[in-house]
Amino acid sequence: MKRIAVILTVLWGCLSMAQQTPAPAQLGDISLEGATAHLGNGEIIENALIMFSKGKLTFVGSANAKIARMGNVIDVRGKHIYPGLIAPAKSLGLIEINAVRASNDQDDIGELIPHVRSLIAYNAESQVVESMRPNGVLIGQTTPQGGTISGTSSIVQFDAWNWEDAAIKVDDGIHLHWPGSFRRGRWWLGEPRGFQPNTNYITKIDEITAFMANAKAYGKGNPKEVNPAFAAMQGIFDGSQRLYLYAEAEKEIIDGITAAKKAGIPHVVLVGGYQAHKAISILTKYNVPVLVRQTHTLPEMEDDAYDHPYKLPKLLVDAGVLVGLQNAGASNFQTRNLPFYAGQVVGYGMDKEEALKLVTGNTAKILGIADAYGTLEEGKSATLFVSEGDALDMQGNRLTHAFIDGRAISLETHQTELWKRYVGKYKGE
């Protein structure tokens, strides 16, 4: 009974600190004047004027333009304006507390479960999701994890009452975790430590290719009974959905892309791609974009260059590959560091505006939402934020305003509340 009481107390504490009330729809027009605007497509406008109405950008240009300011004019001189950052391929909103199984909906039973939809499990009141916004991360791809084919992702914005309100693009893609040709020895089972060949590699590939072939045949036929798993796969064959292929090593990348193309899948996105620089030829041949893992990490192999994770995005961009950033391998909480992953790449030779594209315009193109998000252009969604300094720098990333579809959202979170509480304590207030 004591344990139950403790658990109930913890859960009640979590519920009592729920997300800020979502902002209402934009009513009055807004003009942001005087800041440096970083458009997310490589362009900058000094002394910019950004105006938006009913959630859409109506003017993006110089403040010197002879144009009537709309509605509420906000003076943001000396600050910087950016498109809302986009976090792809993460289970944000699907898991809250790792140790509380009831709050973990990122995985389901089974290995080949493309029909499992992450969107219906998305928790719009997640405190983890809420903590993304003060760093400018305003959009994410909520993605199931686990198994070989994990399920179907959807793209959401991070200020909503429920998953229906949050959805930007529903069921945008299927997520396939390609098996590794090598695996680490399980020392607790008496296996040798270190990497060793995966004897089940070919068997696993055969299972995946057979499943894809059967799913494609199912779609061409006239089945009397519905097979939910096969039915969920049809979008990746007709091009309405993307196949997100998780692979790290050169061999797995080549094998996975080759298998997908043989199955007739038009849109393939590589996720992770630690050795993607060794597979440039197949990436460019099939126009496969890459969502590179986080740059704040260590090399995987002893003979890798110490700075390989830092410079990988630039190696791929220089080779003509469309690249976005995500943080595979790190916890959901670390997704808030997305702008600083891009900043790390700047330190290794990439132009700052090109690095910004890795978390804005490029990612929007990869996810298929570039028609409305990712860049500051007239007619697109007014999803953007204002920072006191360089948003890709930890010291400069200090948001003063943020908007999602023109709605002025709160930047308060449970973490900022605790900061205010304890800063007063240590200042003796």
Order of alpha helices (4+ residues) and beta strands (2+ residues): alpha-beta-beta-beta-beta-beta-beta-beta-beta-alpha-beta-beta-alpha-beta-beta-beta-alpha-alpha-alpha-beta-alpha-beta-alpha-beta-alpha-beta-alpha-alpha-alpha-beta-beta-beta-alpha
